[in-house]
Amino acid sequence: MPCYAVFARKNRGIATYILMQKPTFSFQYWTKDLPAGLVVFLVAVPLCLGIALASGAPLYAGMIAGMVGGIVASGISNSALSVSGPAAGLAAIVAISIQQLGAFPTFLLAVVLAGVLQIGFGLIRAGILANYIPSSVIKGLLTAIGILIILKQIPHAFGYDADSEGDFEFFQTDGETTLGALISTLAHIDVSAISFALVSMAIILLAERPLVKKYTGAIPGALIAVTICTVVNTLFVSLDSSLAVSTEHLVKLPVPATFSDFLNGFTFPDFSQIANKQVYIVAITLAVVASIETLLCIEAIDKIDPHKRLTSTNRELFAQGAANIVSGLIGGLPITSVIVRSSANVNAGGETRLSAIIHGILLLICAATIPSLLNKIPLASLAAILLLTGYKLANISIFKEMFGRGKYQFVPFIATVLGIVFTDLLVGIGIGVAVSVLAVLRENMKTAYSFKTADYQEGKVITIQLAEEVSFLNKVAIRESLDEIPDGSTVVIDASNSKYIDFDVLEILRDFATTNAPQN
C-alpha cells in the first residue's frame, strides 16, 4: 500500500531521498472518505443555496454547481482534499453580471466561455502564478477564513438567519456588516437553536476522544451530531414541543413535486447571444477571478493536508475549466475550489478525492429524491460544525507561530487577515501581497550594503560592503549613509561581491568619489 514517507541513506556524504506520496484517489480509503463526504455534503447544502441566493440566481443553480464541482472538478483534478463548488467570492460578480446580461441563460453562456478560457490557462501553464504568493499571505488567508467562519456562523448558531449562509463578505447582502449582524443577533436569540448548537459541538468534541473513537470508528463526530440533532428536533416537532427549532431555522432545499419538476430546474445557455460582446467581458472576468480564487485555495489546502501532497495547479485550472463548461451547460453557477468545504473535508478525516466526489453524488441524489428529509436539519447544528472548523483554522497558536517568524512574516500575515475580514477575499489577498512586496523592498534596501554609523570609531577605516544586487531602490539609503560619514574619514567602497549595480547608484558613488577625492 503506498504511503507518504521519506527515507534517507548516506553514501559518501551524499543524502539520497526517496519519496512515496500517498495517492490522491483510491478506494482503499473509502471507510474514511465516505463519512467525510457525508459531512462535506451536509455543510455544502446550505452554502450552495445561500450563495445562489446571494448571487440573485435560481436556488437550483447553486446545487447544480455543487454537484458538478464535486463530480467533474474532483474527478479531473489531482488535489486530494480540495472541494469545488459555487464560491462566495464570486457572488457579487454573478449578481451584477446577470443584471447586465438581462437573462440567466445568457449568463450561463458566459460561464461556459469562462470554462473554455480556464482550460486555456491550464494548457499555457498559468498555474505557476500560484508559486509567487508568499507563505505569510496564504497563512493569513486560512486564518482569515477561520475568523470569518466563526463570525458568520455565530448568528446561525443563535437562531438569527437573516444573512444567507454563503455570504462571506464584510458588507453583507442583507444590508448589514459582519460586526453589525453580531449585534443584531442579540435581539433575535433562539434558545432552541443555541441548545442544538451547543449539543452538536459537545458531541463533535466528545467523538474526538480516543475512548469514544474506539466505538465510533471512522464516523466523524459532525455526522453523528447532525444525525442526533435532526432526529431529536423531528421528535420535538411531532410532539409540538417548545424545544423544537422552528421551520425558518432549518435547511431550505427546494422540494420538487415530481422528478420532472426536478429536471426542470436544469437551465441551458442561450447560444443565440454568442455575438454579444458583453458576454465575453463577463466570461473573461469570471475566468480570471475564478482562477485566482482557485489557485489561492489550492495553495492553502495543500498547506493543511496532513500528508503534505502537492497539487498540479495547471491540471487544477484545466479541471475547473471543464467543470465550469459542464455547470454552464446545465444551469449551474460558476465553480472554484472553496476553502470552507475543503477545510471541513480535512477536519472530517477525508483522505483522497473520493470524499469530494461522494459529496457531489450525494448532492445530486438527495436533491432529486429526498429534499424534504434534508429540510429537517437544524442550521444551528451545521453552524456548530463550521464553528469548530473555523477555530482550527484561526487557532491562537497560528498567531504565535507567525509572530515568532519575525516582522517580515507577521506584518503581511496580519495585513491579509484584516484585509479579508473587513473587505473580501480578493481585496484582502491583494493587500497582503502588497504589504509583502513592500517588506521585501524595505529589506532589499537595508541589505544592499553593510554600514552602521553607530559602529564608527574615529580614525577607523569605514568599509561599505555592497551586496550582489544593488538596484535604484537603494540609492536614497546609500546617499543618506554617505552623507552621514564624518569629515576626514577614510572610506573603502567594496563592490567585489556585486554582480549588478544600478547606473543611478554608480553615479552617486562616482560623484561621492569625485567630491571627496584627496587634494594634492
VEXDREN-2710 file (C-alpha; in Angstrom, 1 decimal):
% VEXDREN-2710
k/r/px/py/pz
1/MET/0.0/0.0/0.0
2/PRO/1.6/3.4/-1.0
3/CYS/2.2/5.7/1.9
4/TYR/3.8/9.1/2.4
5/ALA/7.3/8.6/3.8
6/VAL/10.8/9.9/3.3
7/PHE/13.7/7.5/3.6
8/ALA/17.3/8.7/3.6
9/ARG/20.5/6.9/3.1
10/LYS/24.0/8.3/3.1
11/ASN/26.6/7.3/0.5
12/ARG/29.9/9.1/0.6
13/GLY/28.4/12.1/2.4
14/ILE/25.5/12.5/-0.1
15/ALA/22.0/12.1/1.2
16/THR/19.5/10.4/-1.2
17/TYR/15.8/10.8/-0.7
18/ILE/13.1/8.5/-2.0
19/LEU/9.6/9.9/-1.8
20/MET/6.5/7.8/-1.8
21/GLN/3.5/10.1/-1.9
22/LYS/0.1/9.0/-0.6
23/PRO/-2.3/8.7/-3.6
24/THR/-4.8/11.5/-4.2
25/PHE/-7.5/9.0/-5.2
26/SER/-8.0/5.4/-4.0
27/PHE/-10.9/3.2/-3.0
28/GLN/-8.7/1.8/-0.3
29/TYR/-9.6/4.7/2.0
30/TRP/-13.3/4.6/1.4
31/THR/-14.0/4.0/5.1
32/LYS/-12.7/7.5/5.8
33/ASP/-13.7/9.2/2.5
34/LEU/-17.3/8.1/2.7
35/PRO/-18.2/9.6/6.1
36/ALA/-16.0/12.7/5.3
37/GLY/-18.0/13.1/2.0
38/LEU/-21.3/12.9/4.0
39/VAL/-20.1/15.7/6.3
40/VAL/-19.0/17.9/3.4
41/PHE/-22.3/17.2/1.7
42/LEU/-24.2/18.4/4.8
43/VAL/-22.1/21.6/5.0
44/ALA/-22.4/22.2/1.3
45/VAL/-26.2/22.1/1.1
46/PRO/-26.9/25.4/2.9
47/LEU/-23.8/27.0/1.4
48/CYS/-24.8/26.2/-2.2
49/LEU/-28.3/27.5/-1.6
50/GLY/-27.0/30.6/0.3
51/ILE/-24.5/31.5/-2.5
52/ALA/-27.2/31.1/-5.1
53/LEU/-29.5/33.4/-3.1
54/ALA/-26.7/36.0/-2.7
55/SER/-26.0/35.8/-6.4
56/GLY/-29.6/36.5/-7.4
57/ALA/-29.7/33.2/-9.3
58/PRO/-32.2/30.3/-9.1
59/LEU/-31.6/28.2/-6.0
60/TYR/-31.0/25.0/-8.1
61/ALA/-28.1/26.8/-9.8
62/GLY/-26.2/26.6/-6.6
63/MET/-27.0/22.9/-6.1
64/ILE/-26.0/22.1/-9.7
65/ALA/-22.7/23.9/-9.2
66/GLY/-22.1/21.8/-6.1
67/MET/-22.9/18.6/-7.9
68/VAL/-20.6/19.4/-10.9
69/GLY/-17.8/20.7/-8.7
70/GLY/-17.8/17.5/-6.7
71/ILE/-18.1/15.1/-9.6
72/VAL/-16.4/16.8/-12.5
73/ALA/-13.8/19.0/-10.9
74/SER/-12.7/16.5/-8.3
75/GLY/-12.8/13.7/-10.9
76/ILE/-10.2/15.5/-13.1
77/SER/-8.1/17.3/-10.5
78/ASN/-5.3/15.7/-8.6
79/SER/-6.0/17.7/-5.4
80/ALA/-6.5/15.2/-2.7
81/LEU/-8.7/17.3/-0.3
82/SER/-9.9/20.3/-2.3
83/VAL/-13.7/20.6/-2.7
84/SER/-15.1/22.7/-5.6
85/GLY/-18.5/24.4/-5.9
86/PRO/-20.1/27.8/-6.0
87/ALA/-17.9/30.4/-4.4
88/ALA/-19.0/33.2/-2.1
89/GLY/-16.2/35.4/-3.6
90/LEU/-18.0/35.3/-7.0
91/ALA/-21.5/36.1/-5.7
92/ALA/-21.3/39.9/-6.2
93/ILE/-19.8/39.5/-9.7
94/VAL/-22.5/36.9/-10.6
95/ALA/-25.3/39.2/-9.4
96/ILE/-24.1/42.2/-11.4
97/SER/-23.4/40.1/-14.5
98/ILE/-26.9/38.6/-14.5
99/GLN/-28.3/42.1/-14.3
100/GLN/-26.0/43.4/-17.1
101/LEU/-26.8/40.5/-19.4
102/GLY/-30.5/40.7/-18.7
103/ALA/-31.2/36.9/-18.5
104/PHE/-29.8/33.9/-16.6
105/PRO/-29.5/31.7/-19.8
106/THR/-27.3/34.4/-21.3
107/PHE/-25.1/34.4/-18.2
108/LEU/-24.8/30.6/-18.4
109/LEU/-23.2/31.1/-21.9
110/ALA/-20.6/33.4/-20.2
111/VAL/-19.9/30.6/-17.6
112/VAL/-19.3/28.1/-20.5
113/LEU/-16.9/30.5/-22.2
114/ALA/-15.1/31.2/-18.9
115/GLY/-14.6/27.4/-18.6
116/VAL/-13.0/27.3/-22.0
117/LEU/-10.7/30.2/-21.0
118/GLN/-9.7/28.3/-17.8
119/ILE/-8.8/25.3/-19.8
120/GLY/-6.6/27.6/-21.9
121/PHE/-5.0/28.9/-18.8
122/GLY/-4.1/25.4/-17.7
123/LEU/-2.7/24.5/-21.1
124/ILE/-0.4/27.5/-21.2
125/ARG/0.7/26.6/-17.6
126/ALA/-0.6/29.8/-15.9
127/GLY/-0.9/27.8/-12.7
128/ILE/2.7/28.7/-12.0
129/LEU/1.5/32.1/-10.7
130/ALA/0.4/30.3/-7.5
131/ASN/4.1/29.8/-6.6
132/TYR/4.5/33.6/-6.3
133/ILE/2.0/34.0/-3.5
134/PRO/4.0/34.4/-0.2
135/SER/3.6/31.8/2.5
136/SER/2.6/34.5/5.0
137/VAL/-0.3/35.6/2.8
138/ILE/-1.5/32.0/2.4
139/LYS/-1.4/31.6/6.2
140/GLY/-3.3/34.8/6.6
141/LEU/-5.9/33.6/4.1
142/LEU/-6.5/30.4/6.1
143/THR/-6.7/32.3/9.4
144/ALA/-9.0/35.0/8.0
145/ILE/-11.3/32.4/6.6
146/GLY/-11.4/30.7/10.0
147/ILE/-12.2/34.0/11.7
148/LEU/-14.9/34.8/9.1
149/ILE/-16.5/31.3/9.5
150/ILE/-16.8/32.0/13.3
151/LEU/-18.2/35.5/12.9
152/LYS/-20.6/34.4/10.2
153/GLN/-21.8/31.3/11.9
154/ILE/-22.4/32.8/15.4
155/PRO/-25.7/34.3/14.2
156/HIS/-26.9/31.0/12.8
157/ALA/-25.9/29.2/16.0
158/PHE/-28.1/31.7/17.9
159/GLY/-31.0/31.3/15.5
160/TYR/-30.6/34.5/13.6
161/ASP/-30.6/33.6/9.9
162/ALA/-31.2/36.9/8.2
163/ASP/-28.0/36.7/6.1
164/SER/-27.6/33.8/3.6
165/GLU/-25.1/31.0/4.5
166/GLY/-22.9/31.7/1.5
167/ASP/-22.2/35.4/2.3
168/PHE/-18.6/35.8/3.4
169/GLU/-18.1/39.5/2.6
170/PHE/-17.9/42.2/5.3
171/PHE/-20.7/44.2/3.7
172/GLN/-23.5/41.6/3.6
173/THR/-26.2/41.2/1.0
174/ASP/-28.8/41.9/3.8
175/GLY/-27.5/45.4/4.2
176/GLU/-25.6/44.7/7.4
177/THR/-21.9/44.3/8.1
178/THR/-20.4/41.2/9.7
179/LEU/-20.0/43.0/13.0
180/GLY/-23.4/44.6/12.7
181/ALA/-25.0/41.2/12.3
182/LEU/-23.4/40.0/15.6
183/ILE/-25.1/43.0/17.4
184/SER/-28.4/42.3/15.7
185/THR/-28.2/38.6/16.8
186/LEU/-28.6/39.8/20.5
187/ALA/-32.1/40.8/19.7
188/HIS/-33.0/37.5/17.9
189/ILE/-31.8/34.8/20.2
190/ASP/-33.5/31.5/19.9
191/VAL/-32.9/29.3/22.9
192/SER/-33.6/26.1/21.0
193/ALA/-31.1/26.9/18.2
194/ILE/-28.4/27.7/20.8
195/SER/-29.2/24.4/22.6
196/PHE/-28.8/22.4/19.4
197/ALA/-25.6/24.2/18.5
198/LEU/-24.0/23.5/21.9
199/VAL/-25.1/19.9/21.9
200/SER/-23.7/19.5/18.4
201/MET/-20.3/21.0/19.4
202/ALA/-20.2/18.8/22.6
203/ILE/-20.9/15.6/20.5
204/ILE/-18.2/16.5/17.9
205/LEU/-15.6/17.2/20.6
206/LEU/-16.6/14.1/22.6
207/ALA/-16.3/12.0/19.4
208/GLU/-12.7/13.0/19.0
209/ARG/-11.8/11.4/22.4
210/PRO/-9.9/8.1/22.0
211/LEU/-12.2/6.3/24.3
212/VAL/-15.3/7.3/22.2
213/LYS/-13.5/6.9/18.9
214/LYS/-12.8/3.3/19.7
215/TYR/-16.6/2.7/19.3
216/THR/-17.5/5.2/16.6
217/GLY/-14.5/4.2/14.3
218/ALA/-14.1/6.4/11.2
219/ILE/-17.6/8.0/11.6
220/PRO/-16.9/11.8/12.1
221/GLY/-18.4/13.4/15.1
222/ALA/-20.0/16.0/12.9
223/LEU/-22.1/13.3/11.1
224/ILE/-23.1/11.9/14.5
225/ALA/-24.1/15.3/15.8
226/VAL/-26.2/16.3/12.8
227/THR/-28.0/12.9/12.8
228/ILE/-28.8/13.0/16.5
229/CYS/-30.0/16.7/16.5
230/THR/-32.1/16.1/13.4
231/VAL/-33.8/13.1/14.9
232/VAL/-34.4/14.8/18.2
233/ASN/-35.7/18.0/16.6
234/THR/-38.1/16.0/14.4
235/LEU/-39.3/14.2/17.6
236/PHE/-39.9/17.6/19.3
237/VAL/-41.8/18.9/16.2
238/SER/-44.1/15.8/16.3
239/LEU/-44.7/16.4/20.0
240/ASP/-45.4/20.1/19.3
241/SER/-42.7/20.9/21.9
242/SER/-41.5/24.4/22.6
243/LEU/-37.9/22.9/22.5
244/ALA/-38.2/22.3/18.7
245/VAL/-36.3/24.6/16.3
246/SER/-38.8/26.4/14.1
247/THR/-39.1/25.9/10.4
248/GLU/-37.2/29.1/9.5
249/HIS/-34.1/27.8/11.3
250/LEU/-33.9/24.6/9.2
251/VAL/-32.3/23.8/5.8
252/LYS/-34.5/25.1/3.0
253/LEU/-33.9/23.0/-0.1
254/PRO/-36.5/23.3/-2.9
255/VAL/-38.8/20.3/-3.0
256/PRO/-39.9/19.3/-6.5
257/ALA/-43.4/17.8/-6.7
258/THR/-42.3/15.2/-9.3
259/PHE/-39.0/14.1/-10.8
260/SER/-39.8/16.1/-14.0
261/ASP/-40.0/19.2/-11.8
262/PHE/-36.5/18.4/-10.6
263/LEU/-35.3/18.1/-14.2
264/ASN/-37.0/21.5/-15.0
265/GLY/-34.5/23.0/-12.6
266/PHE/-31.8/22.5/-15.2
267/THR/-31.4/25.5/-17.5
268/PHE/-29.5/25.7/-20.7
269/PRO/-27.4/28.6/-22.0
270/ASP/-28.7/30.9/-24.7
271/PHE/-26.2/30.3/-27.6
272/SER/-28.1/32.9/-29.7
273/GLN/-26.1/35.5/-27.7
274/ILE/-22.7/34.2/-28.8
275/ALA/-22.1/37.5/-30.7
276/ASN/-22.9/39.6/-27.6
277/LYS/-19.7/41.5/-26.6
278/GLN/-20.8/41.8/-23.0
279/VAL/-20.9/38.0/-22.7
280/TYR/-17.2/37.9/-23.5
281/ILE/-16.4/40.6/-21.0
282/VAL/-18.3/38.7/-18.2
283/ALA/-16.6/35.4/-19.3
284/ILE/-13.1/36.9/-19.1
285/THR/-13.9/38.4/-15.6
286/LEU/-15.3/35.1/-14.3
287/ALA/-12.3/33.1/-15.7
288/VAL/-9.7/35.4/-14.2
289/VAL/-11.3/35.8/-10.8
290/ALA/-12.3/32.1/-10.5
291/SER/-8.8/31.1/-11.5
292/ILE/-7.2/33.3/-8.9
293/GLU/-9.5/32.1/-6.2
294/THR/-8.8/28.5/-7.2
295/LEU/-5.1/28.9/-7.1
296/LEU/-5.2/30.6/-3.7
297/CYS/-7.4/27.9/-2.3
298/ILE/-5.3/25.1/-3.7
299/GLU/-2.2/26.6/-2.1
300/ALA/-4.0/27.0/1.2
301/ILE/-5.5/23.4/1.2
302/ASP/-2.1/21.9/0.3
303/LYS/-0.7/23.5/3.5
304/ILE/-3.3/21.9/5.8
305/ASP/-3.1/18.5/4.1
306/PRO/-1.8/16.2/6.8
307/HIS/0.2/14.2/4.2
308/LYS/1.6/17.4/2.5
309/ARG/0.6/16.3/-1.0
310/LEU/1.2/18.9/-3.8
311/THR/-1.5/19.7/-6.3
312/SER/-0.7/20.4/-10.0
313/THR/-2.0/23.9/-10.4
314/ASN/-2.2/23.7/-14.2
315/ARG/-4.2/20.5/-14.0
316/GLU/-6.4/22.2/-11.4
317/LEU/-7.2/25.1/-13.8
318/PHE/-8.0/22.5/-16.5
319/ALA/-10.3/20.7/-14.1
320/GLN/-12.1/23.9/-13.0
321/GLY/-12.5/24.9/-16.7
322/ALA/-14.1/21.6/-17.6
323/ALA/-16.4/21.8/-14.5
324/ASN/-17.5/25.3/-15.5
325/ILE/-18.3/24.3/-19.0
326/VAL/-20.5/21.5/-17.7
327/SER/-22.0/23.7/-15.0
328/GLY/-22.9/26.4/-17.5
329/LEU/-24.3/23.9/-19.9
330/ILE/-26.9/22.6/-17.4
331/GLY/-27.7/25.7/-15.4
332/GLY/-25.2/25.9/-12.6
333/LEU/-23.2/28.8/-11.1
334/PRO/-19.5/29.3/-11.8
335/ILE/-17.2/27.0/-9.8
336/THR/-14.0/27.4/-7.9
337/SER/-12.1/25.5/-5.3
338/VAL/-13.5/26.6/-2.0
339/ILE/-11.8/26.7/1.4
340/VAL/-14.7/26.3/3.8
341/ARG/-15.9/23.0/2.4
342/SER/-12.3/21.8/1.8
343/SER/-11.4/22.6/5.4
344/ALA/-14.5/20.7/6.6
345/ASN/-13.2/17.8/4.4
346/VAL/-9.8/17.8/6.2
347/ASN/-11.4/18.0/9.6
348/ALA/-13.8/15.2/8.8
349/GLY/-10.9/12.9/8.1
350/GLY/-11.0/12.8/4.3
351/GLU/-8.1/11.1/2.7
352/THR/-8.5/11.3/-1.1
353/ARG/-10.6/12.9/-3.8
354/LEU/-13.2/10.2/-3.3
355/SER/-14.7/12.2/-0.4
356/ALA/-15.3/15.3/-2.7
357/ILE/-16.8/13.1/-5.4
358/ILE/-19.1/11.4/-2.9
359/HIS/-20.3/14.8/-1.7
360/GLY/-21.2/15.7/-5.3
361/ILE/-23.0/12.5/-5.9
362/LEU/-25.0/12.9/-2.7
363/LEU/-26.0/16.5/-3.7
364/LEU/-27.4/15.1/-6.9
365/ILE/-29.2/12.1/-5.4
366/CYS/-30.6/13.9/-2.4
367/ALA/-31.8/17.0/-4.3
368/ALA/-33.6/14.7/-6.7
369/THR/-35.1/12.2/-4.2
370/ILE/-35.2/13.3/-0.5
371/PRO/-35.0/17.1/-0.3
372/SER/-37.8/17.1/2.4
373/LEU/-35.6/14.9/4.6
374/LEU/-32.7/17.3/4.4
375/ASN/-35.1/20.2/5.3
376/LYS/-35.4/18.7/8.8
377/ILE/-31.7/19.5/9.6
378/PRO/-31.3/22.4/12.0
379/LEU/-29.0/25.2/10.7
380/ALA/-27.6/25.5/14.2
381/SER/-26.2/22.0/14.1
382/LEU/-24.4/22.8/10.8
383/ALA/-23.2/26.1/12.3
384/ALA/-21.6/24.0/15.1
385/ILE/-19.5/22.1/12.5
386/LEU/-18.3/25.2/10.9
387/LEU/-17.6/27.0/14.2
388/LEU/-15.2/24.2/15.1
389/THR/-13.7/24.2/11.6
390/GLY/-13.1/28.0/11.9
391/TYR/-11.5/27.6/15.3
392/LYS/-9.0/25.1/13.9
393/LEU/-8.1/27.4/11.1
394/ALA/-7.8/30.5/13.3
395/ASN/-6.2/29.0/16.4
396/ILE/-4.2/31.3/18.6
397/SER/-1.2/29.1/18.0
398/ILE/-1.1/30.3/14.4
399/PHE/-0.7/33.9/15.5
400/LYS/2.1/32.9/17.9
401/GLU/3.9/31.0/15.2
402/MET/3.7/33.8/12.7
403/PHE/4.9/36.3/15.3
404/GLY/7.8/34.1/16.1
405/ARG/8.9/34.2/12.4
406/GLY/9.6/37.9/12.6
407/LYS/8.0/41.1/11.4
408/TYR/8.6/40.5/7.7
409/GLN/6.3/37.4/8.0
410/PHE/4.0/38.7/10.7
411/VAL/3.1/42.1/9.2
412/PRO/1.9/40.7/5.8
413/PHE/0.1/37.9/7.7
414/ILE/-1.9/40.4/9.8
415/ALA/-2.5/42.7/6.8
416/THR/-4.0/39.7/4.9
417/VAL/-6.2/38.7/7.9
418/LEU/-7.6/42.2/8.5
419/GLY/-8.0/42.8/4.7
420/ILE/-10.0/39.7/4.2
421/VAL/-12.2/40.0/7.3
422/PHE/-13.0/43.7/6.7
423/THR/-13.4/43.5/2.8
424/ASP/-13.4/40.3/0.9
425/LEU/-11.1/37.5/-0.1
426/LEU/-9.5/39.0/-3.3
427/VAL/-9.1/42.5/-1.9
428/GLY/-7.6/41.1/1.3
429/ILE/-5.1/38.9/-0.7
430/GLY/-4.2/42.0/-2.7
431/ILE/-3.5/43.9/0.5
432/GLY/-1.4/41.1/1.9
433/VAL/0.7/40.7/-1.3
434/ALA/1.2/44.5/-1.5
435/VAL/2.5/44.6/2.1
436/SER/4.7/41.6/1.4
437/VAL/6.2/43.4/-1.6
438/LEU/6.8/46.5/0.5
439/ALA/8.5/44.4/3.1
440/VAL/10.8/42.8/0.5
441/LEU/11.7/46.2/-0.9
442/ARG/12.4/47.5/2.6
443/GLU/14.6/44.6/3.4
444/ASN/16.3/44.8/0.0
445/MET/17.2/48.5/0.7
446/LYS/18.6/47.5/4.0
447/THR/20.7/44.6/2.7
448/ALA/22.1/46.3/-0.4
449/TYR/25.1/47.4/1.7
450/SER/26.6/47.0/5.1
451/PHE/27.5/50.0/7.2
452/LYS/26.2/51.4/10.5
453/THR/27.2/54.8/11.7
454/ALA/26.8/53.6/15.3
455/ASP/29.7/51.2/14.8
456/TYR/32.0/54.0/13.6
457/GLN/35.1/54.9/15.7
458/GLU/37.2/57.9/15.0
459/GLY/40.3/57.1/12.9
460/LYS/38.9/53.8/11.8
461/VAL/38.6/52.9/8.1
462/ILE/35.0/52.8/7.1
463/THR/34.2/49.9/4.7
464/ILE/30.9/49.9/2.9
465/GLN/30.3/46.4/1.5
466/LEU/27.8/46.4/-1.4
467/ALA/25.6/43.4/-1.9
468/GLU/25.3/41.2/-5.0
469/GLU/22.4/43.1/-6.4
470/VAL/22.1/46.9/-5.8
471/SER/19.1/48.5/-7.6
472/PHE/17.8/52.0/-7.9
473/LEU/15.6/51.3/-4.9
474/ASN/18.8/51.5/-2.7
475/LYS/20.1/54.8/-4.0
476/VAL/18.3/57.0/-1.4
477/ALA/19.6/54.9/1.6
478/ILE/23.1/54.8/0.2
479/ARG/23.2/58.5/-0.4
480/GLU/22.0/59.2/3.1
481/SER/24.7/56.9/4.6
482/LEU/27.4/58.6/2.6
483/ASP/26.2/62.0/3.8
484/GLU/26.5/60.8/7.4
485/ILE/30.2/59.8/7.1
486/PRO/32.2/62.1/9.3
487/ASP/34.7/64.5/7.7
488/GLY/38.3/63.3/7.4
489/SER/37.3/59.6/7.4
490/THR/38.9/57.1/5.1
491/VAL/36.2/55.3/3.1
492/VAL/36.5/52.0/1.2
493/ILE/33.6/51.1/-1.1
494/ASP/33.9/47.3/-1.6
495/ALA/31.9/46.1/-4.7
496/SER/33.9/42.9/-5.1
497/ASN/30.8/40.7/-4.5
498/SER/28.5/42.8/-6.6
499/LYS/27.1/41.2/-9.8
500/TYR/24.9/44.2/-10.6
501/ILE/24.9/47.8/-9.6
502/ASP/22.3/50.1/-11.0
503/PHE/23.5/53.1/-13.0
504/ASP/21.9/55.6/-10.6
505/VAL/23.8/54.1/-7.7
506/LEU/27.1/54.1/-9.7
507/GLU/26.5/57.8/-10.5
508/ILE/26.1/58.5/-6.7
509/LEU/29.3/56.6/-5.9
510/ARG/31.3/58.3/-8.7
511/ASP/30.0/61.8/-7.5
512/PHE/31.0/60.9/-4.0
513/ALA/34.5/59.8/-5.0
514/THR/35.0/62.9/-7.2
515/THR/33.8/65.3/-4.5
516/ASN/35.8/63.7/-1.7
517/ALA/39.0/62.8/-3.6
518/PRO/42.2/63.7/-1.8
519/GLN/43.5/67.2/-2.7
520/ASN/47.2/67.4/-3.9
END
